[in-house]
Amino acid sequence: EGSFAKWPEFADGFKNIVDRNNSLSDAQKLSYLKSFVKGEPAVAINTLEITNCNYKIAWERLEKRYNNKRRIIYN
């Protein structure tokens, strides 16, 4: 739920299982992403409609917020 320490594990797992799955559309990937994140991360992407173009936007929002190495190490 929005933990900086958990981001690397979540991001790696999500990329391996969902993001790199070429049989899924970006809209499907966004649907999965929305179902997996809770709390503050969910709020960051909640307003995005499930469309192909919004998947990249959602992932970029989460990466910008949580892929912060300094905060990951601090936490």
Summary of the structure (lengths in Angstrom):
residues: 75
radius of gyration: 12.0
end to end distance: 13.7
largest distance: 37.5
contacts: 191
relative contact order: 0.21
helix: 69%
strand: 0%
